[in-house]
């Protein structure tokens, strides 16, 4: 069974971490995808509807997940903390980065990938930000 975990920590300055993992019958978890991302308004709205786009070098992955009632409400700010959100992946799709166009993808998937790519603060595609930096003030 594929599951998703999303965490947004206050010290991450608007960033969140998502990872998809497979939970085996023995209880062990094997990570499939992991990424640091940020929230443009469109990405935030997709997330609240139960969709997230992750990427690797050559591929975009669109995941649909359940348990969205455990996410913040649509009227809350995007800066709200998301602590250990867990959901089950109910559908997933895989698209080549070189072949996604509005004509080749179902309308909803094209929009979600487009929102991900156009994410205005560019954390989703920044090479240096693939690790996640926690900001801790020193006193």
N, C-alpha and C positions, 0 to 999 in steps of 0.2 A: 504494500500500500504506500503510495506517495503522499507525503505531507509537506506543508510549508510552515516555516517559522519566520516571523517578522519582529524585529526589535528596533525601536527608535529611542536612543538614549539622549538625555538633555545635553550632554557634553559633545555630541556629534554635530552640532551646529546645523541642524536641518537635514542631516543624513539619516538613513535607516539601513539596516542590514536585513537581507532576505536570503534564506536558503531553503532549497528543496531537498528532502531526504527520503530515503526508502526505509521504512521500518520493517524489519524482518520478524518472523514468528518468534525468534529467540529473544526479541526485545532490542537487539542491536540496531543501530542506525547507520546508514551509509549515505553520505552526502552526494547528491547528484549535481547541484548547481549552488553557487554562492555568489552574492554580489552586494556591493554597497550602492545605494541609489538615493536620489533626492526626489522631492515632490513638487512638480509644477502642478497647477490646478487640475489639468487634465489627467495627469498620472494619479493624483490624489482621488479624483472622482472614479477612475477606473478601479483603483484599489478598493474603494468603498463598495463598489458593485461586485467585488469578488474576482477581479482580474489583475494580473501582474505580468509584465514582460521582463524577462531576464535575457542575457546574451552571453555568448562566448565568442571566440575569435571569428567564427564563420556563420553563426546561427542565432536567430531570435527565437525564443521560446515564449509562447503565450500560455499561461496557466490560469485555469479557472478553479477557484477554491470555495469551500463552504465556510460556515461559522462566522460570517461577516457581522453578525450581531455583537460579536466581541470586539469589533473595531470601533474607533471613535464615531460619533454621530456626524452626519453631513454638515451640521451647523457649527461643529467645533473647528477650531483653527487647525491648520496642518501641523503646527508646532507641538500639538498635544503628544504626550508620550505614548508609545505602544510597547507594552511590556510582555514579552514572551507570547505573542499571538501565535496560536497554532490552528491550522485548518487542514482539512483533507483535500487533496487535489482531486477534483471530480472530472476534469478534462484537461488535456494538454495538446498543444500543436507546435510544430517545429517548422521554421521557414528559413531558407537560405538568405543570407544578407544580400546576395547579389541578384536575387530573383523576386524580391517583394515589390509589387506594384499594386495600384488600386484595381487593376484588371485581373491580376492573378490570385488575389486573396479575397476571402469573404469580407464584406464591408466592415464588420465589427473588428476583425483581426487587423485589417489595414489601419483602422483608426487607432487602435491600441498601440501598435508598433510605431505609428507616426507620432503619437503623443510621447512615447518613450524617447524617440530619436530627437524630437524637437524640445525636449525638456530644457527649459530656458537657462538653468544654471550649470548645465553640462557636467555635473558630477557623474552621470551615468556612463560617459565615454572617456573620462579622464584616466590615463594610465597610472598616474601617481596616486590616484584615489582608490585603487582597487583593494587597498588593505584596510581602510577605515582608521581614522585618527581620532582618538578621544582627547578632548581638551580638558585638562585638569588644572585649575588655577593654583598657584603656589602662594602661600601666605607667609 
